[in-house]
């Protein structure tokens, strides 16, 4: 506010005008000065002025001062209560806001609307519906704001959403643009694009910028990017104001259709118009580049160009890092930087950084974030944070803590159950996975397509072929879920692991769409397990047609030929791989000890404790052989005439996972479980050897490879040797 003259006396009209200007401009200093004059009784006391001081402090984010102003109001009226309730609601203090609401002699429509919308935005539908019922019982008329809040409260309950929609039409509120905008948003979020379109196009000329933005986002969510972009062009032609929300919606459309080139061109337009420095638009750009293989370096450039990044932008950056396993450490660094500049993490921050901890398989990092989440006040969506923690503990090999947290959660949703079902499936405990799925059906929580991926995966890892086929058929017959490529890949894996290779091949040939590289890779893996060379060649060729730069099929074929003693064929495949400029992904394993990650490769001699590790393995090898262990030299993958039996055994003994296990055993206390992560599939000899090591050392040893968890205990593996 411009400097004001403090000459006295003032008229009451001048005082009111200054106070209103403070509220508009969020001028805290002047508001305090005016309040001082008011308290000293230099200005006559009135409820009207007291109410404006409550508004001034709440607008400036001074909640305690607003509360004091409210308590000092001699005769608070409905406006006084509504102002302080709105202040607490804005800060997500719904408990206090509701207490104040209960103290009101006679709440009005604004009082109800404020609390209903607050509960709805926080994802708490029950109190919102209770308020709505109470409001109707009192005979209060509802308005567009009431119904907008109720649509938001419906969230993912499509049946109640339709009932609220019907009430909107029967009550004559379908002309309210805010209600229709909310309907477009939530029909789309629940997968009902046609209903969203019907509402949008039925609005006619009352549509505003929010309506267009909502429909553009809806098309993007349903991967109809071309329609979203067409709608944007029509919006511009009609002369609607294009703001940051519109531009962010268009970026979402480019992201959904993975059109990086179109996104780059749109980015150029944003730079020309100056919108690229807007935090909201910047979030859309970072999301585009991180999800469409634009590279995290481009994401960093976008982030650095924004002068005042907000919490949403920080969260998008953390999310971008966490989606790429190679940048998981960067996600943690970004999370810490965000806290250093003064932002408190919200539910989205925690979900993204917990996902990064899952990628790292770092139990200590995950536990630290869990502790911070417990201490932090997360105003909404805590269930999402808990779901992410359940998944993180599972992926870090700690299934017991995952289940303990799951059981302590005050509420569960589909994602909670999906996370726990997937955890059991990854650990090879298929019976628990399926039992939890049956419980899910009994308590009427509808499974999603993701649920069935986990259930089919559990069946594949435990050899439950008939059950898997029944669940696959159940998807469409009972739940009207069309099987997608991932479900077919699970079925191919299920049949292939069980040795039913001809059935797996038949499924690929009769699928309603191309199996993609994942489906053929599943068949190739099964061919390796069961030694079907002819079908392996066919599967590998199909993978390479879809992914010419993928070295994995070459490596798998070469290893299969080597295992079968066909060295010339193996050499031919490796030469072809070299001629095409492809390199095998080097195998490595890592383990976290005392909050430090230790990485090992085969025949590693770079670790400071190499001597102790090799001595331990040599001594352990003697004990293992006395217990009946016989090295499977086929996994050495070298010709008999190139090396002797002893050297083959030595090579096997120094595989990266064995080195990591040995280091873990000599660096931790007796009885302490250890977790080793490998970036490739565990080899057959290592799998057998670690069973012996777990029995001799009396330790629980968990190996997480690219396919699943192997928990070794007392000489047995959780996979039951079915892997």
Secondary structure, DSSP 4 states (H G I P E B T S, - for coil): -------SPPPHHHHHHHHHHHHHHT-HHHHHHHHHHHHTTSS---HHHHHHHHHHHHHTT-HHHHHHHHHT-TT--HHHHHHHHHHHHHTT-HHHHHHHHHH-SS--HHHHHHHHHHHHHTT-HHHHHHHHHHHHHTTPPP-HHHHHHHHHHHTT-HHHHHHHHHHHHHTT-TT-HHHHHHHHHHHHHTT-HHHHHHHHHHSGGG--HHHHHHHHHHHHHTT-HHHHHHHHHHHHHTT----HHHHHHHHHHHHHTT-HHHHHHHHHHHHHHTGGG-HHHHHHHHHHHHHTT--HHHHHHHHHT-TT--HHHHHHHHHHHHTSGGGHHHHHHHHHHHHHTTPPP-HHHHHHHHHHHHHHT-HHHHHHHHHHHHHS---S-HHHHHHHHHHHHHHTT-HHHHHHHHHH-S---HHHHHHHHHHHHHTT-HHHHHHHHHHHHHTT----HHHHHHHHHHHHHHT-HHHHHHHHHHHHHHH-PPP-HHHHHHHHHHHHHTT-HHHHHHHHHH-SS--HHHHHHHHHHHHHHHT-HHHHHHHHHHHHHH-TT--HHHHHHHHHHHHTT-HHHHHHHHHHHHHTT--PPPPEEEEEETTEEEEEETT---STTHHHHHHHHHHHHHHHHHTT----GGGG---TTTS-HHHHHHHHHT-HHHHHHHHHHHHS-TT--EEEEESSPPPHHHHHHHHHHHHHHT--EEEE-SS-EEEEETTEETTTT--
